[in-house]
């Protein structure tokens, strides 16, 4: 018997790919999906943070189509950066033309001055400057990333980057300084989104394939080792035990260590030193249609409390009532309890000052969501810490899956693939 903890995408994928092997999937909430869930409020649908469907992996792309069928539409990305009183198409490096002439020159010359042979960057700040030059770093990349991460960029590792950030070449930059070059960059330049149900339609589409799902099951203890593990969980007034051979867990590592018995001090210390950002989403329903034609906007400038806002009604018309618009703003933080009421006021004021909202607009819905675990912050010792933590867990038959158990910056497709990979490894070991 396999115990799966958490019915987010990684847990659902693991259950889906375990085939005929017996398992029980335990989920704390009364719904599935984890952070890939949507909520319906007064006729509006908001995701738990904005999500889109994109991948470089053909298996996942085919799985999206298989699971969602006709409930998916594909869109050409409309993403822009709001800065210096204008809008710059994303990515900025290839679309410099709306910016002031001196800023354009600064950005291009910064790239031209990069040496052919560059030392391997040792931290995120060095990676930014080595990749984009001093101009783009100063005007955009550093202020935006300082705002999002709220962490010393010189103390952040770079293992998470990969191909996440598009990097046009210098000729494309020069052309983009003159006008739109008609070329898109990055894996999400074309993305999918459910026609109905918000992004929550994706995890819900796994439901017909999932066996032995128990909702409202709060894990309160894990004991034992591989072949003889006991999961203790609470369901309402009842406390239950589940005996399993192995565990696939997507619980965040700092939460897992609280319920796991006999954890060595060095492993407990390594988990205690992990860093992540939390997130407040301020969701707004506006009594005016078509307030924007964009999918999302980035905001590197510090005077705006949010670092990004998206417009769900442009992802799918079903996410807002007819004649209305919707906005999802994102505000990162770390530690403490944010004043969500004050953040909502600041978000609305910022949108008005930007001209996205008008003073006469009726904001008919203000809904806030707080997510304790949102973004993994990579430190230079990330790989060493993960090897220590995961080696210990695997030695006990506890297999991490997903973003906050692997402690990796996984997108949805990565979470699905990770659940698949670990499920298939169990199947192979059982044969």
PLY file of the C-alpha trace (Angstrom):
ply
format ascii 1.0
element vertex 431
property float x
property float y
property float z
element edge 430
property int vertex1
property int vertex2
end_header
0.00 0.00 0.00
1.21 3.49 -0.93
0.16 6.57 1.04
-0.05 9.80 -0.97
-0.15 13.01 1.04
-1.73 16.00 -0.69
-4.05 16.08 -3.71
-2.35 18.90 -5.55
-1.14 18.25 -9.08
1.90 16.22 -7.96
-0.21 13.96 -5.73
-2.97 13.57 -8.32
-0.40 12.77 -11.00
1.27 10.18 -8.75
-2.10 8.49 -8.11
-2.97 8.63 -11.81
0.35 7.02 -12.80
0.47 4.33 -10.10
-1.80 2.20 -12.24
-3.09 -0.86 -10.41
-0.86 -0.48 -7.35
-2.96 0.04 -4.20
-2.83 3.52 -2.68
-4.77 5.93 -0.49
-4.68 9.63 -1.29
-5.18 11.91 1.71
-6.06 15.60 1.28
-6.46 18.12 4.10
-8.98 20.29 2.23
-12.51 19.46 1.12
-11.39 19.88 -2.49
-8.50 18.77 -4.67
-5.93 20.81 -6.57
-3.76 22.45 -3.92
-2.48 25.76 -5.28
-3.81 24.84 -8.73
-7.36 25.47 -7.59
-9.96 28.10 -8.47
-12.62 29.74 -6.34
-15.98 31.13 -7.39
-17.07 34.38 -5.70
-20.25 36.25 -6.67
-20.07 35.13 -10.28
-16.30 35.66 -10.63
-13.72 32.87 -10.84
-10.22 33.47 -9.47
-7.34 31.01 -9.42
-5.24 30.45 -6.31
-2.71 32.79 -7.83
-2.73 33.12 -11.64
-1.97 29.96 -13.58
-1.67 29.09 -17.24
-0.99 25.85 -19.10
2.30 25.69 -20.98
5.05 23.13 -21.30
7.95 22.03 -23.43
7.08 18.41 -22.68
4.98 16.61 -25.30
3.68 14.07 -22.80
2.25 16.80 -20.56
0.82 18.72 -23.49
-0.97 15.58 -24.69
-2.15 14.91 -21.12
-3.66 18.40 -20.91
-5.61 17.68 -24.08
-6.60 14.19 -22.93
-7.85 15.37 -19.54
-9.51 18.62 -20.54
-10.74 17.66 -24.00
-12.62 20.60 -25.51
-12.42 22.52 -22.23
-9.14 24.18 -23.21
-8.34 27.07 -25.51
-4.90 28.18 -26.66
-3.93 31.83 -26.66
-1.07 34.03 -27.83
0.42 35.71 -24.78
-0.24 39.41 -24.24
2.12 40.33 -21.41
3.65 43.76 -20.82
5.86 45.61 -18.33
4.52 48.89 -16.92
7.44 51.23 -16.28
8.53 54.79 -16.91
4.99 55.80 -17.79
4.67 53.38 -20.69
4.02 49.74 -21.53
6.82 47.55 -22.83
5.97 44.21 -24.39
7.47 41.23 -22.58
10.33 40.39 -22.76
11.72 43.88 -22.36
15.06 43.10 -24.00
13.43 42.50 -27.40
10.91 45.36 -27.18
12.81 48.41 -25.98
11.27 50.91 -28.42
8.64 52.50 -26.10
11.32 53.51 -23.56
13.18 56.85 -23.47
16.10 57.06 -25.91
18.74 57.29 -23.18
17.36 54.19 -21.45
17.36 52.26 -24.73
20.97 53.24 -25.33
21.88 52.27 -21.78
20.30 48.84 -22.19
21.91 48.08 -25.54
25.36 49.36 -24.60
25.21 47.27 -21.42
24.87 44.13 -23.52
27.48 45.27 -26.07
30.00 45.76 -23.26
29.60 42.25 -21.90
32.87 40.33 -22.40
32.90 37.29 -24.68
34.30 35.14 -21.89
32.40 35.59 -18.64
33.07 33.99 -15.29
30.36 31.61 -14.15
27.96 33.61 -11.97
28.01 32.67 -8.32
24.66 34.19 -7.38
21.44 35.56 -8.87
22.65 39.17 -9.04
25.78 38.17 -10.95
23.62 36.04 -13.28
21.38 39.02 -14.06
24.31 41.33 -14.84
26.23 38.67 -16.78
23.17 37.77 -18.85
21.57 41.15 -19.53
24.25 43.79 -18.96
24.30 46.69 -16.52
21.58 48.73 -18.27
18.79 46.17 -18.30
19.85 45.03 -14.84
19.61 48.54 -13.40
16.42 49.66 -15.13
14.36 46.49 -14.93
15.75 43.15 -13.79
17.17 44.21 -10.43
14.24 46.38 -9.27
11.70 43.78 -10.37
13.46 40.87 -8.71
14.19 42.84 -5.54
10.48 43.59 -5.36
9.37 39.99 -5.96
11.90 38.15 -3.83
12.49 40.66 -1.02
15.77 38.86 -0.48
19.38 39.81 -1.12
19.95 38.80 -4.75
23.62 38.22 -3.98
22.56 35.50 -1.53
20.29 33.69 -3.98
21.42 30.68 -5.98
20.79 30.22 -9.69
19.91 26.52 -9.95
16.25 27.33 -10.59
16.69 29.51 -13.69
17.34 27.13 -16.58
15.40 28.42 -19.60
12.84 30.20 -17.42
13.94 33.68 -18.53
14.06 34.38 -22.30
17.25 36.03 -23.54
17.06 37.59 -27.06
20.39 38.23 -28.78
21.91 41.67 -29.42
20.61 41.94 -32.98
17.09 41.22 -31.82
17.56 43.88 -29.16
18.62 46.45 -31.76
15.64 45.62 -33.95
13.33 45.73 -30.94
14.64 49.20 -30.13
13.24 50.42 -33.46
9.84 48.73 -33.31
7.96 45.47 -32.86
10.01 42.66 -34.42
6.99 40.34 -34.62
8.67 37.52 -32.72
7.69 35.90 -29.44
10.06 34.49 -26.84
9.78 31.96 -24.04
7.88 28.71 -23.49
4.66 30.48 -22.47
4.38 32.69 -25.57
1.42 30.45 -26.43
-0.51 29.06 -23.50
-3.66 27.15 -22.72
-6.45 27.86 -20.29
-9.71 26.07 -19.45
-12.80 27.47 -21.14
-14.85 26.78 -18.00
-13.92 26.34 -14.34
-10.69 28.32 -14.15
-7.41 26.48 -13.71
-9.17 24.27 -11.15
-10.66 22.42 -14.10
-7.27 20.73 -14.58
-7.00 18.96 -11.20
-10.74 18.24 -11.30
-10.24 16.48 -14.64
-8.07 13.89 -12.83
-11.02 12.89 -10.62
-12.44 10.06 -12.78
-9.05 8.33 -12.67
-8.41 8.61 -8.92
-9.16 5.79 -6.47
-9.27 5.87 -2.68
-9.33 9.63 -2.21
-10.08 10.84 1.31
-10.77 14.55 1.70
-10.83 16.54 4.95
-7.95 14.39 6.20
-5.43 16.37 8.23
-2.11 14.55 8.68
-0.96 14.80 12.30
1.78 12.19 12.51
4.13 9.91 10.54
6.18 7.17 12.16
8.14 4.10 11.14
10.37 3.28 8.18
10.04 1.83 4.68
7.81 -1.22 4.66
6.25 -0.32 8.00
5.10 3.30 7.99
2.09 4.64 9.86
0.26 7.82 8.84
-1.96 9.26 11.56
-4.64 11.67 10.38
-7.68 13.48 11.68
-11.09 13.33 10.03
-13.56 15.45 11.92
-13.71 14.07 15.46
-11.98 10.83 14.49
-8.27 10.02 14.55
-7.23 7.25 12.17
-4.07 5.30 11.30
-3.08 4.17 7.82
-0.33 1.56 7.53
1.67 1.77 4.29
4.90 0.55 2.74
5.89 3.88 1.22
4.74 7.48 1.28
4.63 9.98 -1.58
4.36 13.39 0.06
3.78 16.84 -1.36
3.55 18.46 2.09
5.88 21.48 2.42
9.07 20.35 4.11
8.66 22.74 7.09
5.20 21.23 7.71
6.38 17.66 7.17
9.11 17.93 9.79
6.52 18.96 12.40
4.66 15.64 12.11
7.55 13.26 11.42
9.00 11.36 14.37
12.67 10.98 15.26
14.16 13.47 12.79
17.95 13.87 13.23
19.08 17.30 14.39
21.07 18.05 11.23
18.07 17.31 8.99
15.74 19.33 11.21
18.23 22.23 11.11
18.52 22.06 7.30
14.74 22.20 6.94
14.53 25.03 9.46
16.90 27.11 7.33
14.79 26.85 4.16
13.42 30.12 2.84
10.28 30.80 0.84
8.11 33.76 -0.08
4.46 34.01 0.81
1.83 35.68 -1.34
-1.25 37.85 -0.97
-3.61 37.92 -3.92
-6.08 40.80 -4.07
-8.90 39.78 -6.42
-11.14 42.51 -7.80
-14.43 42.43 -9.66
-15.08 45.57 -11.70
-18.42 46.77 -13.04
-16.99 47.72 -16.44
-16.15 45.49 -19.36
-12.84 45.27 -21.18
-10.76 47.36 -18.78
-7.67 45.85 -20.45
-6.84 43.67 -23.44
-3.75 42.21 -21.71
-3.30 38.86 -20.02
-0.91 40.16 -17.38
1.38 43.08 -16.51
4.64 43.31 -14.55
5.44 46.26 -12.27
9.12 46.75 -11.35
8.64 50.20 -9.84
8.48 50.32 -6.01
5.58 52.77 -5.71
3.13 50.02 -6.62
2.56 47.41 -3.93
1.95 44.60 -6.43
4.60 43.07 -8.67
2.15 41.60 -11.19
-1.50 41.78 -12.05
-3.50 39.62 -14.42
-6.92 39.87 -16.02
-8.76 36.54 -15.68
-11.60 37.62 -17.99
-9.06 37.65 -20.83
-7.99 34.08 -20.02
-11.59 32.87 -20.27
-14.83 34.83 -20.58
-16.45 32.46 -18.08
-14.34 33.86 -15.22
-16.35 37.11 -15.03
-20.06 37.95 -15.42
-21.10 39.52 -18.76
-20.15 43.17 -18.98
-17.69 42.93 -16.07
-13.90 42.73 -15.68
-11.64 41.03 -13.19
-8.16 41.72 -11.85
-5.86 39.52 -9.78
-2.95 41.38 -8.16
0.02 39.65 -6.52
1.95 40.94 -3.52
4.81 38.89 -2.09
5.87 38.95 1.57
7.88 36.89 4.03
7.06 36.22 7.66
4.37 37.69 9.85
0.70 38.28 9.08
0.03 40.90 6.39
-2.73 43.49 6.77
-4.75 42.29 3.79
-7.31 45.09 4.13
-4.59 47.73 3.85
-2.92 45.87 0.96
-6.25 45.75 -0.89
-6.63 49.52 -0.50
-3.06 50.07 -1.75
-3.66 47.75 -4.70
-6.79 49.62 -5.77
-5.09 53.00 -5.33
-2.14 51.80 -7.43
-4.42 50.59 -10.22
-6.21 53.96 -10.24
-2.93 55.91 -10.37
-1.83 53.74 -13.30
-5.06 54.44 -15.16
-6.04 50.77 -15.25
-8.98 51.65 -13.03
-10.88 54.91 -13.31
-12.11 56.88 -10.33
-15.68 56.32 -11.46
-15.29 52.51 -11.65
-17.34 50.50 -9.22
-15.20 47.86 -7.54
-18.02 45.47 -6.72
-15.89 42.67 -5.33
-12.75 42.69 -3.19
-11.53 39.23 -2.26
-8.15 38.44 -0.68
-6.22 35.19 -0.43
-3.05 34.54 1.58
-0.68 31.70 0.68
1.96 30.79 3.24
3.97 28.82 0.66
4.24 30.46 -2.75
7.82 30.74 -4.08
10.93 28.79 -3.12
13.90 31.08 -2.46
17.10 29.39 -3.62
20.22 29.91 -1.57
23.72 29.01 -2.78
23.70 25.86 -0.60
20.37 24.69 -2.07
21.66 21.49 -3.65
23.61 20.43 -0.58
20.58 21.02 1.69
18.24 19.10 -0.60
20.61 16.14 -0.81
20.77 15.94 2.99
17.00 16.29 3.51
15.81 14.10 0.66
18.38 11.38 1.28
17.12 11.05 4.84
13.45 10.99 3.79
13.98 8.46 1.02
15.91 6.26 3.44
12.72 6.05 5.47
10.54 5.28 2.45
9.16 8.84 2.32
9.40 10.20 -1.20
9.04 13.96 -1.78
6.99 15.12 -4.77
5.97 18.56 -5.97
7.18 22.11 -5.43
7.36 22.40 -1.66
8.39 18.87 -0.83
11.09 18.79 -3.50
11.66 22.48 -2.61
12.06 23.37 -6.27
10.55 26.12 -8.41
8.17 23.76 -10.21
5.54 24.94 -12.65
2.38 22.86 -13.04
3.88 20.70 -15.77
6.92 19.98 -13.59
4.66 18.96 -10.70
2.76 16.56 -12.97
5.98 15.08 -14.35
7.47 14.74 -10.88
4.46 12.78 -9.63
4.65 10.60 -12.73
8.39 9.97 -12.34
8.18 8.94 -8.69
5.11 6.75 -9.29
6.86 4.94 -12.12
9.95 4.41 -9.95
7.74 2.69 -7.35
6.13 0.51 -10.02
9.55 -0.52 -11.34
10.81 -1.31 -7.83
7.76 -3.47 -7.16
8.25 -5.69 -10.23
0 1
1 2
2 3
3 4
4 5
5 6
6 7
7 8
8 9
9 10
10 11
11 12
12 13
13 14
14 15
15 16
16 17
17 18
18 19
19 20
20 21
21 22
22 23
23 24
24 25
25 26
26 27
27 28
28 29
29 30
30 31
31 32
32 33
33 34
34 35
35 36
36 37
37 38
38 39
39 40
40 41
41 42
42 43
43 44
44 45
45 46
46 47
47 48
48 49
49 50
50 51
51 52
52 53
53 54
54 55
55 56
56 57
57 58
58 59
59 60
60 61
61 62
62 63
63 64
64 65
65 66
66 67
67 68
68 69
69 70
70 71
71 72
72 73
73 74
74 75
75 76
76 77
77 78
78 79
79 80
80 81
81 82
82 83
83 84
84 85
85 86
86 87
87 88
88 89
89 90
90 91
91 92
92 93
93 94
94 95
95 96
96 97
97 98
98 99
99 100
100 101
101 102
102 103
103 104
104 105
105 106
106 107
107 108
108 109
109 110
110 111
111 112
112 113
113 114
114 115
115 116
116 117
117 118
118 119
119 120
120 121
121 122
122 123
123 124
124 125
125 126
126 127
127 128
128 129
129 130
130 131
131 132
132 133
133 134
134 135
135 136
136 137
137 138
138 139
139 140
140 141
141 142
142 143
143 144
144 145
145 146
146 147
147 148
148 149
149 150
150 151
151 152
152 153
153 154
154 155
155 156
156 157
157 158
158 159
159 160
160 161
161 162
162 163
163 164
164 165
165 166
166 167
167 168
168 169
169 170
170 171
171 172
172 173
173 174
174 175
175 176
176 177
177 178
178 179
179 180
180 181
181 182
182 183
183 184
184 185
185 186
186 187
187 188
188 189
189 190
190 191
191 192
192 193
193 194
194 195
195 196
196 197
197 198
198 199
199 200
200 201
201 202
202 203
203 204
204 205
205 206
206 207
207 208
208 209
209 210
210 211
211 212
212 213
213 214
214 215
215 216
216 217
217 218
218 219
219 220
220 221
221 222
222 223
223 224
224 225
225 226
226 227
227 228
228 229
229 230
230 231
231 232
232 233
233 234
234 235
235 236
236 237
237 238
238 239
239 240
240 241
241 242
242 243
243 244
244 245
245 246
246 247
247 248
248 249
249 250
250 251
251 252
252 253
253 254
254 255
255 256
256 257
257 258
258 259
259 260
260 261
261 262
262 263
263 264
264 265
265 266
266 267
267 268
268 269
269 270
270 271
271 272
272 273
273 274
274 275
275 276
276 277
277 278
278 279
279 280
280 281
281 282
282 283
283 284
284 285
285 286
286 287
287 288
288 289
289 290
290 291
291 292
292 293
293 294
294 295
295 296
296 297
297 298
298 299
299 300
300 301
301 302
302 303
303 304
304 305
305 306
306 307
307 308
308 309
309 310
310 311
311 312
312 313
313 314
314 315
315 316
316 317
317 318
318 319
319 320
320 321
321 322
322 323
323 324
324 325
325 326
326 327
327 328
328 329
329 330
330 331
331 332
332 333
333 334
334 335
335 336
336 337
337 338
338 339
339 340
340 341
341 342
342 343
343 344
344 345
345 346
346 347
347 348
348 349
349 350
350 351
351 352
352 353
353 354
354 355
355 356
356 357
357 358
358 359
359 360
360 361
361 362
362 363
363 364
364 365
365 366
366 367
367 368
368 369
369 370
370 371
371 372
372 373
373 374
374 375
375 376
376 377
377 378
378 379
379 380
380 381
381 382
382 383
383 384
384 385
385 386
386 387
387 388
388 389
389 390
390 391
391 392
392 393
393 394
394 395
395 396
396 397
397 398
398 399
399 400
400 401
401 402
402 403
403 404
404 405
405 406
406 407
407 408
408 409
409 410
410 411
411 412
412 413
413 414
414 415
415 416
416 417
417 418
418 419
419 420
420 421
421 422
422 423
423 424
424 425
425 426
426 427
427 428
428 429
429 430
